[in-house]
């Protein structure tokens, strides 16, 4: 089970490299494991996306102000 959750850096970069080099990609598609996949419906929910964005900004602001002390 743990192996399924973890990847080596090489394995983790595989889809990014694949997408950077393949000329036959579907524009705007979400890729995982070097294949187009359905995007999670939550990723298309504007309210959830806005909440994640604002939370991320707040956490980054907190980290930056902490690291500058």
Biopython code that builds the backbone (N, CA, C, O; Angstrom):
import numpy as np
from Bio.PDB.StructureBuilder import StructureBuilder

atoms = [
    (1, "UNK", "N", (0.831, -1.207, 0.000)),
    (1, "UNK", "CA", (0.000, 0.000, 0.000)),
    (1, "UNK", "C", (0.866, 1.259, 0.000)),
    (1, "UNK", "O", (0.594, 2.190, -0.758)),
    (2, "UNK", "N", (1.897, 1.303, 0.830)),
    (2, "UNK", "CA", (2.750, 2.490, 0.909)),
    (2, "UNK", "C", (3.435, 2.751, -0.422)),
    (2, "UNK", "O", (3.544, 3.906, -0.835)),
    (3, "UNK", "N", (3.896, 1.719, -1.100)),
    (3, "UNK", "CA", (4.575, 1.890, -2.388)),
    (3, "UNK", "C", (3.655, 2.580, -3.389)),
    (3, "UNK", "O", (4.117, 3.352, -4.229)),
    (4, "UNK", "N", (2.357, 2.306, -3.303)),
    (4, "UNK", "CA", (1.413, 2.923, -4.214)),
    (4, "UNK", "C", (1.337, 4.438, -3.983)),
    (4, "UNK", "O", (1.068, 5.198, -4.913)),
    (5, "UNK", "N", (1.573, 4.866, -2.755)),
    (5, "UNK", "CA", (1.481, 6.283, -2.423)),
    (5, "UNK", "C", (2.769, 7.046, -2.692)),
    (5, "UNK", "O", (2.756, 8.276, -2.741)),
    (6, "UNK", "N", (3.864, 6.349, -2.864)),
    (6, "UNK", "CA", (5.144, 7.021, -3.038)),
    (6, "UNK", "C", (5.739, 6.702, -4.396)),
    (6, "UNK", "O", (5.523, 5.625, -4.952)),
    (7, "UNK", "N", (6.479, 7.643, -4.910)),
    (7, "UNK", "CA", (7.173, 7.470, -6.183)),
    (7, "UNK", "C", (8.586, 7.998, -6.025)),
    (7, "UNK", "O", (8.863, 8.851, -5.182)),
    (8, "UNK", "N", (9.461, 7.480, -6.845)),
    (8, "UNK", "CA", (10.799, 8.053, -6.899)),
    (8, "UNK", "C", (10.694, 9.379, -7.638)),
    (8, "UNK", "O", (9.672, 9.652, -8.267)),
    (9, "UNK", "N", (11.719, 10.197, -7.574)),
    (9, "UNK", "CA", (11.690, 11.467, -8.305)),
    (9, "UNK", "C", (11.575, 11.209, -9.806)),
    (9, "UNK", "O", (10.907, 11.962, -10.515)),
    (10, "UNK", "N", (12.213, 10.165, -10.285)),
    (10, "UNK", "CA", (12.129, 9.811, -11.712)),
    (10, "UNK", "C", (10.686, 9.441, -12.091)),
    (10, "UNK", "O", (10.172, 9.896, -13.113)),
    (11, "UNK", "N", (10.050, 8.622, -11.271)),
    (11, "UNK", "CA", (8.662, 8.233, -11.533)),
    (11, "UNK", "C", (7.730, 9.445, -11.445)),
    (11, "UNK", "O", (6.798, 9.581, -12.238)),
    (12, "UNK", "N", (7.989, 10.312, -10.482)),
    (12, "UNK", "CA", (7.153, 11.490, -10.309)),
    (12, "UNK", "C", (7.246, 12.470, -11.461)),
    (12, "UNK", "O", (6.283, 13.177, -11.758)),
    (13, "UNK", "N", (8.392, 12.516, -12.107)),
    (13, "UNK", "CA", (8.602, 13.450, -13.220)),
    (13, "UNK", "C", (8.127, 12.899, -14.556)),
    (13, "UNK", "O", (8.061, 13.638, -15.538)),
    (14, "UNK", "N", (7.800, 11.625, -14.607)),
    (14, "UNK", "CA", (7.504, 10.982, -15.877)),
    (14, "UNK", "C", (6.383, 11.657, -16.668)),
    (14, "UNK", "O", (6.549, 11.900, -17.863)),
    (15, "UNK", "N", (5.267, 11.962, -16.049)),
    (15, "UNK", "CA", (4.156, 12.573, -16.775)),
    (15, "UNK", "C", (4.511, 13.983, -17.236)),
    (15, "UNK", "O", (4.134, 14.381, -18.338)),
    (16, "UNK", "N", (5.225, 14.737, -16.419)),
    (16, "UNK", "CA", (5.640, 16.084, -16.816)),
    (16, "UNK", "C", (6.543, 16.031, -18.035)),
    (16, "UNK", "O", (6.369, 16.808, -18.974)),
    (17, "UNK", "N", (7.502, 15.125, -18.025)),
    (17, "UNK", "CA", (8.415, 14.976, -19.163)),
    (17, "UNK", "C", (7.638, 14.502, -20.387)),
    (17, "UNK", "O", (7.848, 15.004, -21.490)),
    (18, "UNK", "N", (6.750, 13.546, -20.196)),
    (18, "UNK", "CA", (5.923, 13.049, -21.292)),
    (18, "UNK", "C", (5.154, 14.196, -21.945)),
    (18, "UNK", "O", (5.148, 14.328, -23.169)),
    (19, "UNK", "N", (4.510, 15.018, -21.134)),
    (19, "UNK", "CA", (3.715, 16.132, -21.661)),
    (19, "UNK", "C", (4.582, 17.189, -22.335)),
    (19, "UNK", "O", (4.147, 17.835, -23.289)),
    (20, "UNK", "N", (5.794, 17.366, -21.850)),
    (20, "UNK", "CA", (6.696, 18.354, -22.452)),
    (20, "UNK", "C", (7.194, 17.900, -23.819)),
    (20, "UNK", "O", (7.517, 18.732, -24.666)),
    (21, "UNK", "N", (7.258, 16.599, -24.040)),
    (21, "UNK", "CA", (7.869, 16.090, -25.263)),
    (21, "UNK", "C", (6.892, 15.548, -26.300)),
    (21, "UNK", "O", (7.244, 15.450, -27.475)),
    (22, "UNK", "N", (5.684, 15.197, -25.900)),
    (22, "UNK", "CA", (4.730, 14.594, -26.832)),
    (22, "UNK", "C", (4.024, 15.674, -27.656)),
    (22, "UNK", "O", (3.508, 16.645, -27.103)),
    (23, "UNK", "N", (4.005, 15.499, -28.960)),
    (23, "UNK", "CA", (3.362, 16.471, -29.853)),
    (23, "UNK", "C", (1.888, 16.180, -30.080)),
    (23, "UNK", "O", (1.211, 16.955, -30.756)),
    (24, "UNK", "N", (1.372, 15.089, -29.536)),
    (24, "UNK", "CA", (-0.008, 14.684, -29.803)),
    (24, "UNK", "C", (-0.909, 14.781, -28.578)),
    (24, "UNK", "O", (-1.854, 14.004, -28.440)),
    (25, "UNK", "N", (-0.628, 15.716, -27.702)),
    (25, "UNK", "CA", (-1.432, 15.864, -26.490)),
    (25, "UNK", "C", (-2.781, 16.495, -26.799)),
    (25, "UNK", "O", (-2.945, 17.188, -27.802)),
    (26, "UNK", "N", (-3.733, 16.244, -25.927)),
    (26, "UNK", "CA", (-5.039, 16.882, -26.021)),
    (26, "UNK", "C", (-4.931, 18.223, -25.299)),
    (26, "UNK", "O", (-4.691, 18.247, -24.092)),
    (27, "UNK", "N", (-5.105, 19.342, -26.012)),
    (27, "UNK", "CA", (-4.963, 20.654, -25.364)),
    (27, "UNK", "C", (-5.946, 20.823, -24.202)),
    (27, "UNK", "O", (-7.133, 20.524, -24.329)),
    (28, "UNK", "N", (-5.438, 21.300, -23.084)),
    (28, "UNK", "CA", (-6.266, 21.568, -21.916)),
    (28, "UNK", "C", (-6.633, 20.344, -21.096)),
    (28, "UNK", "O", (-7.337, 20.464, -20.093)),
    (29, "UNK", "N", (-6.169, 19.169, -21.502)),
    (29, "UNK", "CA", (-6.518, 17.944, -20.775)),
    (29, "UNK", "C", (-5.675, 17.810, -19.512)),
    (29, "UNK", "O", (-4.593, 18.387, -19.406)),
    (30, "UNK", "N", (-6.187, 17.046, -18.564)),
    (30, "UNK", "CA", (-5.467, 16.702, -17.340)),
    (30, "UNK", "C", (-4.786, 15.362, -17.579)),
    (30, "UNK", "O", (-5.432, 14.403, -18.001)),
    (31, "UNK", "N", (-3.495, 15.292, -17.314)),
    (31, "UNK", "CA", (-2.740, 14.059, -17.528)),
    (31, "UNK", "C", (-2.235, 13.505, -16.206)),
    (31, "UNK", "O", (-1.799, 14.247, -15.325)),
    (32, "UNK", "N", (-2.302, 12.189, -16.086)),
    (32, "UNK", "CA", (-1.772, 11.469, -14.931)),
    (32, "UNK", "C", (-1.287, 10.119, -15.430)),
    (32, "UNK", "O", (-1.953, 9.470, -16.237)),
    (33, "UNK", "N", (-0.132, 9.700, -14.951)),
    (33, "UNK", "CA", (0.457, 8.437, -15.394)),
    (33, "UNK", "C", (0.595, 8.397, -16.921)),
    (33, "UNK", "O", (0.394, 7.358, -17.550)),
    (34, "UNK", "N", (0.938, 9.542, -17.496)),
    (34, "UNK", "CA", (1.189, 9.691, -18.939)),
    (34, "UNK", "C", (-0.044, 9.439, -19.798)),
    (34, "UNK", "O", (0.079, 9.111, -20.978)),
    (35, "UNK", "N", (-1.229, 9.590, -19.217)),
    (35, "UNK", "CA", (-2.465, 9.407, -19.980)),
    (35, "UNK", "C", (-3.455, 10.500, -19.604)),
    (35, "UNK", "O", (-3.452, 10.987, -18.473)),
    (36, "UNK", "N", (-4.307, 10.887, -20.559)),
    (36, "UNK", "CA", (-5.353, 11.850, -20.201)),
    (36, "UNK", "C", (-6.333, 11.193, -19.231)),
    (36, "UNK", "O", (-6.708, 10.033, -19.398)),
    (37, "UNK", "N", (-6.730, 11.939, -18.236)),
    (37, "UNK", "CA", (-7.651, 11.426, -17.209)),
    (37, "UNK", "C", (-8.762, 12.432, -16.989)),
    (37, "UNK", "O", (-8.653, 13.600, -17.363)),
    (38, "UNK", "N", (-9.824, 11.959, -16.381)),
    (38, "UNK", "CA", (-10.899, 12.867, -15.984)),
    (38, "UNK", "C", (-10.430, 13.675, -14.786)),
    (38, "UNK", "O", (-9.818, 13.144, -13.859)),
    (39, "UNK", "N", (-10.717, 14.930, -14.822)),
    (39, "UNK", "CA", (-10.381, 15.804, -13.705)),
    (39, "UNK", "C", (-11.404, 15.582, -12.590)),
    (39, "UNK", "O", (-12.586, 15.377, -12.865)),
    (40, "UNK", "N", (-10.960, 15.621, -11.352)),
    (40, "UNK", "CA", (-11.856, 15.498, -10.216)),
    (40, "UNK", "C", (-12.873, 16.634, -10.269)),
    (40, "UNK", "O", (-12.506, 17.784, -10.509)),
    (41, "UNK", "N", (-14.132, 16.323, -10.048)),
    (41, "UNK", "CA", (-15.183, 17.342, -10.138)),
    (41, "UNK", "C", (-14.951, 18.495, -9.165)),
    (41, "UNK", "O", (-15.369, 19.620, -9.437)),
    (42, "UNK", "N", (-14.295, 18.236, -8.040)),
    (42, "UNK", "CA", (-14.019, 19.306, -7.083)),
    (42, "UNK", "C", (-13.063, 20.339, -7.669)),
    (42, "UNK", "O", (-13.110, 21.511, -7.294)),
    (43, "UNK", "N", (-12.201, 19.916, -8.580)),
    (43, "UNK", "CA", (-11.250, 20.843, -9.197)),
    (43, "UNK", "C", (-11.951, 21.808, -10.145)),
    (43, "UNK", "O", (-11.365, 22.813, -10.548)),
    (44, "UNK", "N", (-13.185, 21.518, -10.501)),
    (44, "UNK", "CA", (-13.950, 22.387, -11.395)),
    (44, "UNK", "C", (-14.969, 23.235, -10.641)),
    (44, "UNK", "O", (-15.704, 24.009, -11.255)),
    (45, "UNK", "N", (-15.020, 23.100, -9.333)),
    (45, "UNK", "CA", (-15.957, 23.842, -8.504)),
    (45, "UNK", "C", (-15.325, 25.180, -8.118)),
    (45, "UNK", "O", (-14.325, 25.216, -7.401)),
    (46, "UNK", "N", (-15.914, 26.277, -8.598)),
    (46, "UNK", "CA", (-15.341, 27.607, -8.365)),
    (46, "UNK", "C", (-15.214, 27.954, -6.882)),
    (46, "UNK", "O", (-14.229, 28.572, -6.478)),
    (47, "UNK", "N", (-16.191, 27.568, -6.072)),
    (47, "UNK", "CA", (-16.130, 27.879, -4.639)),
    (47, "UNK", "C", (-14.968, 27.152, -3.966)),
    (47, "UNK", "O", (-14.241, 27.738, -3.164)),
    (48, "UNK", "N", (-14.802, 25.894, -4.293)),
    (48, "UNK", "CA", (-13.700, 25.118, -3.711)),
    (48, "UNK", "C", (-12.364, 25.682, -4.174)),
    (48, "UNK", "O", (-11.439, 25.840, -3.377)),
    (49, "UNK", "N", (-12.265, 25.986, -5.468)),
    (49, "UNK", "CA", (-11.010, 26.536, -6.002)),
    (49, "UNK", "C", (-10.662, 27.858, -5.330)),
    (49, "UNK", "O", (-9.501, 28.097, -4.996)),
    (50, "UNK", "N", (-11.657, 28.716, -5.132)),
    (50, "UNK", "CA", (-11.429, 30.001, -4.479)),
    (50, "UNK", "C", (-10.972, 29.792, -3.031)),
    (50, "UNK", "O", (-10.067, 30.480, -2.559)),
    (51, "UNK", "N", (-11.593, 28.852, -2.337)),
    (51, "UNK", "CA", (-11.206, 28.559, -0.950)),
    (51, "UNK", "C", (-9.765, 28.049, -0.881)),
    (51, "UNK", "O", (-8.989, 28.488, -0.033)),
    (52, "UNK", "N", (-9.415, 27.132, -1.765)),
    (52, "UNK", "CA", (-8.051, 26.585, -1.780)),
    (52, "UNK", "C", (-7.050, 27.692, -2.083)),
    (52, "UNK", "O", (-5.989, 27.757, -1.462)),
    (53, "UNK", "N", (-7.379, 28.565, -3.037)),
    (53, "UNK", "CA", (-6.479, 29.667, -3.401)),
    (53, "UNK", "C", (-6.243, 30.587, -2.205)),
    (53, "UNK", "O", (-5.101, 30.904, -1.873)),
    (54, "UNK", "N", (-7.323, 31.011, -1.566)),
    (54, "UNK", "CA", (-7.203, 31.940, -0.438)),
    (54, "UNK", "C", (-6.479, 31.298, 0.747)),
    (54, "UNK", "O", (-5.680, 31.950, 1.418)),
    (55, "UNK", "N", (-6.758, 30.034, 0.997)),
    (55, "UNK", "CA", (-6.069, 29.327, 2.078)),
    (55, "UNK", "C", (-4.581, 29.212, 1.776)),
    (55, "UNK", "O", (-3.747, 29.401, 2.661)),
    (56, "UNK", "N", (-4.250, 28.903, 0.530)),
    (56, "UNK", "CA", (-2.842, 28.799, 0.125)),
    (56, "UNK", "C", (-2.128, 30.132, 0.298)),
    (56, "UNK", "O", (-1.005, 30.176, 0.800)),
    (57, "UNK", "N", (-2.779, 31.223, -0.117)),
    (57, "UNK", "CA", (-2.182, 32.551, 0.051)),
    (57, "UNK", "C", (-1.931, 32.852, 1.525)),
    (57, "UNK", "O", (-0.871, 33.362, 1.889)),
    (58, "UNK", "N", (-2.905, 32.537, 2.369)),
    (58, "UNK", "CA", (-2.761, 32.814, 3.802)),
    (58, "UNK", "C", (-1.614, 32.006, 4.402)),
    (58, "UNK", "O", (-0.840, 32.528, 5.204)),
    (59, "UNK", "N", (-1.502, 30.745, 4.021)),
    (59, "UNK", "CA", (-0.420, 29.906, 4.543)),
    (59, "UNK", "C", (0.941, 30.393, 4.059)),
    (59, "UNK", "O", (1.912, 30.384, 4.815)),
    (60, "UNK", "N", (1.010, 30.815, 2.810)),
    (60, "UNK", "CA", (2.277, 31.335, 2.277)),
    (60, "UNK", "C", (2.647, 32.634, 2.975)),
    (60, "UNK", "O", (3.802, 32.830, 3.352)),
    (61, "UNK", "N", (1.671, 33.526, 3.151)),
    (61, "UNK", "CA", (1.935, 34.783, 3.863)),
    (61, "UNK", "C", (2.439, 34.510, 5.277)),
    (61, "UNK", "O", (3.366, 35.164, 5.753)),
    (62, "UNK", "N", (1.817, 33.535, 5.943)),
    (62, "UNK", "CA", (2.230, 33.185, 7.306)),
    (62, "UNK", "C", (3.655, 32.633, 7.305)),
    (62, "UNK", "O", (4.457, 32.992, 8.167)),
    (63, "UNK", "N", (3.970, 31.775, 6.358)),
    (63, "UNK", "CA", (5.310, 31.183, 6.275)),
    (63, "UNK", "C", (6.358, 32.247, 5.959)),
    (63, "UNK", "O", (7.438, 32.248, 6.550)),
    (64, "UNK", "N", (6.045, 33.155, 5.028)),
    (64, "UNK", "CA", (6.999, 34.208, 4.658)),
    (64, "UNK", "C", (7.253, 35.121, 5.848)),
    (64, "UNK", "O", (8.403, 35.453, 6.136)),
    (65, "UNK", "N", (6.205, 35.528, 6.539)),
    (65, "UNK", "CA", (6.407, 36.423, 7.685)),
    (65, "UNK", "C", (7.157, 35.700, 8.805)),
    (65, "UNK", "O", (7.950, 36.329, 9.505)),
    (66, "UNK", "N", (6.932, 34.411, 8.991)),
    (66, "UNK", "CA", (7.650, 33.644, 10.006)),
    (66, "UNK", "C", (9.120, 33.508, 9.635)),
    (66, "UNK", "O", (9.987, 33.644, 10.499)),
    (67, "UNK", "N", (9.415, 33.242, 8.367)),
    (67, "UNK", "CA", (10.805, 33.020, 7.950)),
    (67, "UNK", "C", (11.612, 34.322, 7.923)),
    (67, "UNK", "O", (12.842, 34.279, 7.902)),
    (68, "UNK", "N", (10.938, 35.477, 7.925)),
    (68, "UNK", "CA", (11.650, 36.757, 7.909)),
    (68, "UNK", "C", (11.967, 37.254, 9.316)),
    (68, "UNK", "O", (12.616, 38.288, 9.476)),
    (69, "UNK", "N", (11.517, 36.531, 10.329)),
    (69, "UNK", "CA", (11.777, 36.948, 11.720)),
    (69, "UNK", "C", (13.181, 36.614, 12.122)),
    (69, "UNK", "O", (13.581, 36.888, 13.254)),
]
sb = StructureBuilder()
sb.init_structure("model")
sb.init_model(0)
sb.init_chain("A")
sb.init_seg("    ")
for serial, (resi, resn, name, xyz) in enumerate(atoms, 1):
    if name == "N":
        sb.init_residue(resn, " ", resi, " ")
    sb.init_atom(name, np.array(xyz, "f"), 0.0, 1.0, " ", f" {name:<3s}", serial, name[0])
structure = sb.get_structure()
